[in-house]
Amino acid sequence: MLRRTMITSALVATAAICVGPAWAQSVKLPDTLTMTAYDTGTSGFNIAVAVGKVLKEQYKSDLRVLPAGNDVARLAPLKNGRAQASAMGIGGYFASEGLFEFAVAGWGPQPLRLMLSAASCNGITLNVAKDTGVKEFKDLKGKRIGIVVGSPALNQNAYAILAFGGLTKNDVKLVEFSSFGAMWKGMINNEIDAAIASTITGTVKELETSPRGVVMPQTRASDKAGWARLQKVGPYFYPHKVTCGAGGLSNSNSLELPTYPYPIFMAYAAEKADLIYSITKAMIDGYAQYKDAAPGADGLDVKLQILSWVLPYHEGAVKALKEAGVWTAEAQKHNDMLIKRQDVLGKAWAEFNKASPPADKAAFTAAWMAVRKAALEKAGMDPVL
């Protein structure tokens, strides 16, 4: 009897080893997945790679991370069915709203949905070369500011932070670059004086250790007027006590800077719910394996998710969040409202394109923005931008 018990116990243990942890059973991933992200070396790219390592080790699913220099390039593979998800920046919000580079023929408002986003100890700000002598954002008047062609997220972020200092893009010299990486090479090479980035991005550390050095002017939460100006241009930003990144930032050496979740893992609403559920659940359950693998990855903790923000969650992600015990009735109500907002924008876009819009690009965008504003206001919603 004792021998039979020992054999049975051994068989159970062997089976457990073979099949892996119980939570792995509900995750079903294809052999290969494709995800887009910011350029190599960015925190978003590094975090996506760290997640991919867990997917490979735990689920035998190879994640290809495609770096892309701007928001349009990051979303195009998803739109064309060549990628399933993206580790986006706030450009996903602009795409969802049909703004800036997405207020053009062939794009318009995109039905994007959240999976998870990283809200960590970092900030997202205009990093300034120390050799400029700039102490506050108002001191950037007349300075060279980097912007990226086809990347409304990066550019609008820069304009929002300039607004904190009482400046507009007309008060500075804008210098265009083809990608985020090219812009930061320009910072190192003294072609510009300030550029947007997360404090934990490798290129910011590179600037800090270069002869130019780096400084991060603060956006103190107590400056209500400054924050009102900032959020009028970038409504997705919020004040944050930043404790990680270049400049020796830590719990004992913090700065008050703006931030929003980054990277923002998202997919199109039409992506299969089972697939998005599996990716999201794998990220939630595998958190301990990747949270220390890249700066900022710890911000993907399921308990840190901002459930009532500016983008709706995918139904597959909602299922995973419910299972994790964090989804609430309030979050569901907010999510339903955001999906309704996307529906209003989608219908307005379809009707706009049926009405023979102007062929000229600038006229097309202007006409769409008027239609967008009218449609949202008719539905009792704030156009915001």
N, C-alpha and C positions, 0 to 999 in steps of 0.2 A: 504493500500500500504506500509506504514511504517512497519507494523507488518510483511508483507511478506518479506520485505527486511531484517529485523532483523532475521527472521527464516532462510532465505537463507544464510546469513552471518554466522549464528551459525552452519549450516550444513557444510559449507566450512571449518570453523575452526576445527570442529570435525573431518572431513575427514583428514585434515592436521595432526592433532594429531595422528590419527590412523595409517596413512601410514608412518609418520616420514619425515625427510628432503628429499628434491627432489633428492639429490645426492645419497641417499641410494637405490633409485629405480633400478639403473643399476647394483648394486652389488648383485650377486647371489652366495651364499656360501652353501656348504653342511652342514648337522647337525654337522659333526665332521671333523676336519682336523688334520693331524699329521705333526709335524716339528721337525727336529733334531737341536741340538745346542751344544755348549761347556758344560762343567760340571756345575752343580748347583753352584751358587755363583759368576759365571763369569758375566761380563757385557753383553756378548752376550746372555746368558741364561736369564738374568733379563729383557733385552729389548724384547726378544721373548715373555716372559710371559706378559709383559706390553701390547704388541700388541694383544696378545690373549685375554686379558681382554676386550679390545675395540671390538674385533670380537664377543665376547660373548654378551656384552651389546647392541651393535648396530645391530648385525645380527643374534643373537641366534645361533652362530656357535662355538662349543667347540673346542679349539685348544689344542691338547696334545703336549707338548714340551718334547722331549726325550733327556736327556743329554747323551753325548758320549765322551769318553776320547781321541779319536784321529780322524783324518780326514777320515780314512778308515771306522771306525765305524759310523761316521756321514753320510757318503754317501751311505753305504750299504742299509739302509732302503729305500732310494729313488730309488736306482738301482733295488731293488727287489719289488718295487711297494707298500711298506708298509708305506711310507711317501710321502708327496707331495712337500715339500720344506725343506730347511735347512738354519739356520743362521750360515753360515760358516765363517772361517777366510780365509787367503790367500791360504789355502789348496785347495780351489776351483780352483784357478789358476793353481796349480800344477797338479790337476786332469785333467783339461781341456787340459793341455800341455802333459800329459802322462809322468810325471817326478817323480823321487824318488819312494815313495811307490806305485805309480800308473804305474811305468814302469815294471810291472810284469804280468805274465799270469793271465787272468781273469779280468784285469782292463784296462790298456792302456788309451789313451786320451778319456775323457768323454765329451759329448756334453752338457755342462752346460750353463745356461743362467741366467743373473742377473734379479732381480726384483727391489730392492732398496738396498742401502748401507748407513751406518752411517758414515759421515765425520764430526766429532764433535771437541770439544776443547781438546780432549785427545791425548796422544801419545802412541806408541807401542814400547817398548824398553826393554833392559836388565836391570832389576831392581837389584841392588846390595845391599847386606847386609852391613849396615854402619860399623859394627864391623870389616870388612875386611880392613878398611883404604883406600879403593880404591877411587881415585879422578877422574881419567880419564879411558877410556876403555883400554888403553894400559897397565894400572896397573893390569889388570885381568890375565896377563901372569902367568901360573902355578896355577891359582885358579880353583875351582870346578864349572863347569857349568852344569845346569840341561838340559837334553833333554828328549823327550817323544817318546817311541817306537811307530811307526806307525803314527807319526804326522810330516810330512815333513815341514808343515807350521811353526810350532813352532821352529823346529830345524834350518831350513834355515834362519829364522829371527835372531836367536841367532848368527849364523855364519856371517850373513851380518853385524850385529852391531859390532861383534868382528873385522871384516875387517876394520871398521872405525878406530879402534885403531891399525891397522897394524898387527893384529893377525889372525891366522887360528885355526881350531879345534885341530891342532897338538901342539899348544902353551898352551893349557889348559887341564884340566882333565875333561873329559865328564862323567857324572853320569846319567845312564838311569833310567827312571821311566815309570810306566804303563799308566799314564794319567796326564793331566794338574793339576788336583787336588792333585794327589800324589806328583808331583814335588814341588808344593807349600807347602805341608806339610813338605817336605824335607828342604825347605828354613827355615821354622819356627824352625825346629828341628836341624838346623846347619849341615845338610848333604851336602849342596851345598852353594856356595857363590853368585850365580847370576842365575836369571831365567827370561824368557821372559814373558811379560804380558802388557796389557793396563794399563795406569796409573790410570784408574778408576775402575779396577777390585778390588773386595772386599778383595782378598787375599793380594794385595799390601798394602792396608790400615792395614790389620792384621799384616803384617811384620813391618810396620812403628811403630805400637803401641807395638810391642814385644820388648824384651830386645835387639834384634839384630839391630833394626832400618833399615831404607832404604835410599839409595842415588841413584840418577839418573844422571850419567855423561852426559854432553851435547854433541850433535853432531851439532855443529854450522854450519850454511849454508855457512859461509865464508871459512870454511875448504874444499876447492874444492877437494883436493887430497883425503881427508878422505871420502867425499861423492862419489867420483869416485870409490873408493874401495868398499864402501857399496853397491852402485847400481849395481856393476858388479855381486854381489852375490844375491842381492835382488832388482831387477829392478822395483818393484812395490812400493817401499818406496819413500817418498818425505819429504823434510824438513818442519818442522811445529813448530809454536809458540804455545806451550802447556800451557793452562791456567786452566786445571781442573785435579783433581786427588789427590793422596796421596802427602804428603810433603807440604800441604798448598798451592798448586798451584792455582793461580787466575790471573786475568787480570793485577794486580800490582805485581805479583810474578810468572813470567812465566819462562819456560825453552825451549831451542831449542832442540827438540828431533825428531826422525824419526816417521813417521806414515803412515798409509794407511787406507782406510775405514774398519770399523769393528763394528758390524757384517755385513756380506755380505749376504743378503737374496737372495737365488738362487734356481733354479729348473732345471730339465732336459728339453731339448728342446722339447721332445715328450710330456711333460705335456700339458694338454688341454689349449689352448689359453684363452678360456673364464674363466677358473678357475684362471689362473695366472693374468689375467686382473682384476678379482674381488678382489683377495687378494691385489694386488698392489694398486688398486683404494681405497680399504678400508683403507689401510695404509696411503695413501695420504690424504684422506678426514677425517680420524680419528686422524690425527697428533696432533691436539690440545688436544685431550683427553689422549694421552700417552706420550707426549714429556717430561713431567716432572716426569713421573712415575718411571724412572730408569736412572741412570747416563749414558749419551751418547745417549739416545733415541732422544734428540733434533737434532742429526746429521742426522736423517732420513727426515728432511725437504726436500721437493721435489726441492726447489731452491738450495740445497747444493749438489745435485747429480753430480757425475763426469761422464759425458756422453761419454767421449773418454778416456777410461782406458784400462785395459788388458783383460777384459772379455766382451763378447757381451750381449746385453739385450734380454730377451724373447719377442716374438712378442706380447704377451698379455700385458707385462709391457710397451712396446713401445706405445701401444694404450692408456694406462692410462697416460703415460708421455706426449703424444701429446695432450690429453684432458686437461692436467694441464698447457699446454702452454710452456713447457720447452724443448721439443724435437726440434732439429734443423737439417738442411740438412747436416751439418758437422758431427753431431752425427750419422745420418743414414749412411753416407759414411764410417765412422769408424766402425760402427756396421757390415756393409756388409763385410768389410775387415776381421774382426775377425771371422765371420761365415765362410768365405772362408778358413781362416787358420784352423779352426776346421775341415772343410771338407777335407783339405789336410792331416791333421794328421789322421783322421778317415780312409781314403783310404790307407794311408801308413801302418797303424796298421793292417788292414784287409789283405793286401798283405803280410805283414811280417808274420802273423800267418799261412797263406796258404803255406808258404815256409819252413815248418818244422823247426821252431826256436829251439835253444838249450834247452835241458831239465833242465840243471843246472841253478839255479836262477841268479847267478852273470853273467854267460855267456849270458843268455837270455836278461838281462837288458843292457849289453854292446852292444849286437847286435842290440837291438831296438834303443838305443841312436844313433848308427851310421846310421840306416835307417831313423830315425826321422830327423836328421841333413841334410841328403842328400835330403829328400823329401821337407823340408822347403826351402833349398837353391835353389833347382830346381824351386820352385814356386816363387823365388825372395823374400823370407821372411827370417828374422833373426831368427836363432834357439834360441837365447838369452841364455838359459842355456843348 
